[in-house]
């Protein structure tokens, strides 16, 4: 009898440990599971930083590609259960997937890959980052496996002052500027670009012999020809702005490079953000 009591006590401890682990598993603040789902905490995990490989459709090649996304990571197993605790097994795979598609699109997200009962979605967050989500249901078990990574937003470099720009030009012959911003798919300057542009004005006034190539660069989203024209227009816009403050256009050569000179792979939003930039490149002679 005593032996039975010990076994029963051990069983209670196991149940308690599993229950505590389930309660401690952190759910994702943005992704809501299928209605009626309960988190299987003993089969789920959360890491403050990890990586997961997601598939996506390359819009240019129309082929499936894989990218490794790093950030805060969740592996969550949800089970749809009745109020009495019975597992619901009559929900189809398509019903599971459609629930997540609709929820993602309501938050401004999109489907980036789908095949054989698995869907991959991306959802923009308010902090500027992207949440990646892979949904893989097991319909006959009433389960959904979710792999989620919160990709961190790219933090643009601080606005360079005239002294920092001159130092970079003297040392490297060029300086990357992330404080010059444009409206999406346009060559129209955003208001927050003024501070960085005024620093460029001061740089040119303080160094009257300085001649520069003003370069426009884009990421790889969109057609090559389109990106080339867009980057050229943006470079010309910067030169025109500087001209408003008395900077001789003969000292500036606008040049668009489109997506041809990336500084990071275009496989993440952070990489694409770094590739969308204006650069100033030092010229050896006065630009005609």
N, C-alpha and C positions, 0 to 999 in steps of 0.2 A: 504493500500500500504506500509506504514511504517512497519507494522507487517511482511509483506512478505519479505521486505528487511532485517529485523533482522534475520528471519529464514534462508534466503539465506546466510547471513554472518556467522551464526553459522555453517551452512553446510560446508562452505569453511574452517572454522577453524578445523572441524573434519577431513576433507580430508587432510589438511595440517599436522595435528598431526599424522595421520596414515602414511603419506608419510615420515615424519621425523623419525618415529619409524622404518620404513622399511629401511631407509638409515643408521640408527644407529646400526641395528642388524649386529653383526660381523659374517661373514661367516668363514668357516673353511679353513685354508691356504693350506691343503693337499687334502681334498675331493672335487672333482669337480662334480657338479650335471649332470644329463642327459642333452644332448645337447638341447638347446632351452628353458631350464628351467629358471624361474624367481622366486626369493625368495619372499614368502609371509611374509613380515616382521612382520605384526600384529599377525601372528600365530606362530612366531618363537621366540626363546630366546637363550641367551648365558650367562653362569655363569662362573666366574673364577675358582670356585671349587664347585663340586656337585658329586652325585653318581647316577649310573644307573645299573639295573640288566640286564645282557646279558646271553643268553643261549649259551652253547657250548657242543660239543660231547667229552666226556671223552674217550680218545683213549684206555684206559686200560679196562674199564668196558663196553664200547660201549653203554653207556646210556647218555641221555641228563641231563646236570647239569646246575645250575645257579650260576653265580658269580657276586658279586657287584664290579664294577670298579669305582674308585674314581679319580678325576682329573678335568681338564678344560672340561666343558660340553657344548654341543650344542644340541638344538632341533630345526631342520630346516624343514620347509615345502616349497617344491619347486613345481611349476606348469609349465607345458610345454605349452607355448602360441605361437601363430603366431605373425608376425610383427604387425598385426592390433589389437592384444590383445585378440584374441579368444583362448579359451582353447582347446588344442589338446586332443581328447579322444579316438583315434584309436591306441594307443600304448599298447601292451599287457604287462601283468605282467612279463612274462618271458623276454621280450625285456628290460624292466627296470632293472631287476635283473642281466641279463647277462652283461649289460653295466657296472654295479658296480663290478661284479666279475672280468671282464677283466681288468678294471682300477686298481683294488687292486692288482691283480697278476703282472701287469706291474711294480708295486712299491715294489714287493717282498712280498705281502700279501697273505692271504689264507682265504678260507671259513672255519669257525669253527662250523657253524650250519645253517641248512636250512630246512624250513618246512612251508607248507601252505602259500606260497607267501611272506615269510619273510626270509631274509638272514642276517647272522651275519658274519662280516669279521674282521680280525686283520691285521694291516699294520705297519711294523717297521718304525720308524723315525730315522733321522740322529743323534738325541741327545741320542739315545739308548733306548728311550721309545717306547711304543706300542700304536697305535691309534685303538680303538674299534669302529666299525660302524655297526649299525642295519638299514637295509633298508626295508621299508614297503610301497610298491606302492598301490595306488588306481587307477587302470588302466582306469576305466570308467570316472574318473574325471581328468586324466592327472596329478596326483599328486604323490609325493614321500615324505614320512616322514622319516627323518634321525635323529637318535639318535647317537651322537658321544661323546666319552670321550677320551681325551689324557691322558693315564696313564703315570705318571711320571717315568723316569728311576730310577733304584736303584743306589744310590750313595755309592760306596764302602767306607768302613772306611779308614781313612788315614793309611798309612803303619806304623805298630808298630815298634818302636825302641827297642833295647835290654832292656832298663830300664822299658819301659811300659809293655813289655812281662813278665819280671820277676815279676813286681808288680801284674799283673793279675794272674800269676801262683801261687804266694804266697797267694793271696786273695781268688781265686776261684778254684785253681787247674787246670785251663785250660785257653786257650786263642784262640779266633777265628781269623783266618788270611784270609783276602780277597784280599791281595796283591800277593798271589801265584796263578797264572793263567795258564791254560792249553789250548791247541788247542781243538776245539770242537770234542767231542767223542774220544779224544786221551789222552795219559799220557805224551805228549810232553810239556815241560815247555815253556811258552812264554817269550820273552826277558825281558818284563817289570817286571817279577817275581824276577829278580836278586837282586834288592834293598832289598826286604823283606827277601829273603833267606840269604843274607849276614848279615842281622841283627840277624837271627837265629844262624848263625855261631858264631857271636860275643857273643851272649847269652850263647852258649855252652862252648865257650873258657873261658868266665869270670866266669862261674859257673861249675867247673870240676866235682862236685858231682851230678849234675843235670841229671836225666834220664827221658826220655819222650816217650810217645806213640804218634807217628805221625799219625793222623787220616785223612782219606779221606772221604768226604761226597758229595753226589749228590742230585739233585732234583728227582722228580718222573717220569720224562719223560724217556721212554724206559722200557724194561723188568727188573724185580727185579734182576735176575741173572747177567744180563749185567751190571747194575749199580754197583752191588757188586764187580764184577771183575774190572771194570773201577776205582772205588775208591781205591781198593787195589793196582792197578798198579800205580796210582798217588801218593799214600803214599810211595810206594817203590821208586818212582822216586825222591821224596824229600829227602829221606834217602840217596840215592845214590849221589845226589848232595852235601849234607853236607859232605859225606865221601871224596869227592874230595878235601875238605879243611881241612882234618885231623881230622874230628869228628869221634870218635870211633863208629862203627856200634853197638857195645854192649850197648851203651847208648841210642839207639833209637829202637823203635819197630813199624814198619809200620803196620797199621791196617785199612782196608777198611770197612766202614759201609753202603755203598750204600745210599739208600734213607730212611733207617730205623730210623734216628735220625734228623728229620727236626726241625728247629728252628722257622719256619714260615709256614703257610699253603701254599701248592703248587698251589694255585688258581690264583695267579697273577705273572707277570714276576718279580716283586720286591721280592715276597716271594721265588720264585724259585732261584733267584740270591743269596739270603741270605743263601739258603740251599746248594748251590754249594760252598764248602769251604774246607780249611785245618784247622784242629785244633791241637794244642799241648796240651797234657794232662800230668800232672805231675805223675810220677811213684813213688811208695813207696820204691821200691828196684831196684837194678841194673838189667837191662834187660839182659837176657842171649842170 
